[in-house]
Amino acid sequence: MKLAEYLEKNRISYARASRELGVGHGSVVRRWSLSKGEKWAVMPSHKNMQKIAEWSQGEVAIMDWFA
């Protein structure tokens, strides 16, 4: 599942996700949530992909970033 789908499904804001993941600002999570090729889209580091996978209880898996 993509991060954007997970956030929407669970009604989690970018700000809340950033706090729970320990990243600087909600805009970081927003940029991670954008589709590949969209302006400002950024792929998280492998360390942050692992954090996201654990935080989402595996619903957003590391391999989902490459699909």
Residue frames as qw, qx, qy, qz and C-alpha x, y, z in Angstrom:
[[0.000, 0.891, 0.454, 0.000, 0.00, 0.00, 0.00],
 [0.363, 0.533, -0.038, 0.763, 1.24, 3.49, -0.77],
 [0.251, -0.182, -0.510, 0.802, 1.80, 5.90, 2.11],
 [0.271, -0.064, -0.103, -0.955, -0.85, 8.30, 0.80],
 [0.623, -0.247, -0.613, -0.419, -3.42, 5.48, 0.79],
 [0.536, -0.242, -0.699, 0.407, -2.49, 4.47, 4.33],
 [0.078, -0.085, -0.308, 0.944, -2.80, 8.02, 5.63],
 [0.436, -0.116, -0.278, -0.848, -6.16, 8.52, 3.95],
 [0.632, -0.226, -0.720, -0.177, -7.53, 5.14, 5.05],
 [0.547, -0.357, -0.605, 0.455, -6.60, 5.81, 8.67],
 [0.084, -0.924, -0.240, -0.286, -7.40, 9.54, 8.59],
 [0.664, -0.479, -0.028, 0.573, -3.89, 10.49, 9.67],
 [0.218, 0.973, -0.021, -0.070, -2.68, 14.01, 8.92],
 [0.672, 0.530, -0.288, 0.430, 0.79, 14.76, 7.62],
 [0.141, -0.711, 0.404, -0.558, 1.52, 16.63, 10.86],
 [0.827, -0.387, 0.290, -0.288, 0.51, 13.68, 13.04],
 [0.961, 0.217, -0.045, 0.164, 2.49, 11.23, 10.90],
 [0.432, 0.665, -0.357, 0.493, 5.59, 13.43, 11.08],
 [0.416, -0.643, 0.425, -0.483, 5.34, 13.61, 14.90],
 [0.928, -0.195, 0.256, -0.187, 4.85, 9.86, 15.24],
 [0.896, 0.349, -0.047, 0.270, 7.67, 9.08, 12.80],
 [0.580, -0.638, 0.073, 0.500, 10.02, 11.62, 14.35],
 [0.514, 0.333, 0.326, 0.720, 10.62, 13.64, 11.20],
 [0.221, -0.092, -0.133, 0.962, 10.89, 17.41, 11.13],
 [0.328, 0.284, 0.086, -0.897, 7.66, 18.60, 9.58],
 [0.664, 0.378, 0.573, -0.296, 4.44, 17.44, 7.97],
 [0.513, 0.738, -0.229, -0.375, 5.63, 18.67, 4.61],
 [0.055, -0.461, 0.875, 0.137, 8.26, 15.91, 4.64],
 [0.440, 0.178, 0.864, -0.166, 5.53, 13.27, 4.93],
 [0.551, 0.683, 0.206, -0.434, 3.49, 15.07, 2.26],
 [0.302, 0.696, -0.555, -0.342, 6.44, 14.90, -0.15],
 [0.197, -0.209, 0.958, 0.014, 6.87, 11.19, 0.61],
 [0.504, 0.380, 0.694, -0.348, 3.18, 10.71, -0.18],
 [0.453, 0.655, -0.179, -0.578, 3.33, 12.21, -3.67],
 [0.924, 0.284, 0.255, 0.030, 3.39, 9.86, -6.65],
 [0.609, -0.216, 0.415, 0.640, 6.62, 9.26, -8.51],
 [0.350, 0.386, 0.487, 0.701, 7.17, 11.92, -11.12],
 [0.133, -0.913, -0.365, -0.127, 5.13, 14.57, -9.33],
 [0.242, 0.674, -0.258, 0.648, 6.90, 17.82, -8.65],
 [0.307, -0.624, 0.456, -0.556, 8.39, 17.82, -5.12],
 [0.965, -0.179, -0.110, -0.159, 8.01, 14.04, -4.70],
 [0.050, 0.659, -0.715, 0.229, 10.80, 12.55, -2.59],
 [0.855, -0.109, -0.506, -0.039, 11.53, 8.97, -1.68],
 [0.568, -0.769, 0.241, -0.169, 12.38, 8.49, 2.00],
 [0.112, 0.592, -0.794, 0.086, 15.74, 7.08, 3.04],
 [0.620, -0.034, -0.781, -0.069, 15.92, 3.35, 3.72],
 [0.164, -0.053, -0.713, 0.679, 15.99, 4.12, 7.45],
 [0.384, 0.128, 0.214, -0.889, 12.75, 6.10, 7.16],
 [0.646, 0.047, -0.573, -0.502, 11.17, 3.40, 4.97],
 [0.448, -0.069, -0.852, 0.261, 11.83, 0.96, 7.81],
 [0.080, 0.113, 0.513, -0.847, 10.28, 3.39, 10.32],
 [0.536, 0.105, -0.164, -0.821, 7.20, 3.75, 8.12],
 [0.613, 0.007, -0.756, -0.229, 6.86, -0.03, 7.72],
 [0.301, -0.135, -0.801, 0.499, 7.02, -0.55, 11.49],
 [0.188, 0.139, 0.294, -0.927, 4.75, 2.43, 12.24],
 [0.617, 0.126, -0.260, -0.732, 2.12, 1.20, 9.77],
 [0.697, -0.157, 0.656, -0.242, 2.42, -2.36, 11.09],
 [0.426, -0.083, 0.808, 0.399, 3.58, -3.55, 7.68],
 [0.491, 0.696, 0.493, -0.178, 0.73, -2.03, 5.68],
 [0.391, 0.892, -0.219, -0.060, 3.23, 0.23, 3.92],
 [0.906, -0.194, 0.223, 0.304, 6.08, -2.16, 3.15],
 [0.291, -0.607, 0.408, 0.617, 9.53, -1.22, 1.92],
 [0.363, 0.116, 0.765, 0.520, 8.85, -2.88, -1.44],
 [0.227, 0.799, 0.550, -0.089, 5.76, -0.66, -1.91],
 [0.082, -0.818, 0.140, 0.552, 8.12, 2.25, -2.56],
 [0.162, -0.381, 0.717, 0.560, 9.50, 0.47, -5.62],
 [0.394, 0.397, 0.827, 0.067, 6.22, -0.75, -7.13]]
